[in-house]
């Protein structure tokens, strides 16, 4: 066994020993009130599409509407410039 595995095994053993030691305290001092609710219990990713739509109708919350990307229809179709286009003289012009 490597050092990492030995260290990991000893940490697990420590944890289990502490858990056994504290198991008697659970009756007198329960931890349930301190354990937060599962955040994924009612998460939209784990619902069917139908149940998500029903919930949207009940709560009035609707996801953001996706808008189509606007295309520039006024651009001249014959003017195609690329990143490597330079002037005929071979010099680069930052203005174009």
Secondary structure, 3 states (H helix, E strand, C coil): CCHHHHHHHHHHHHHHHHHHHHCCHHHHCCCHHHCCCCCCCCCHHHCCHHHHHHHHHHHCCCCCCCCCCCCCCCCCCCCCCCCCCCCCCCCCCCCC
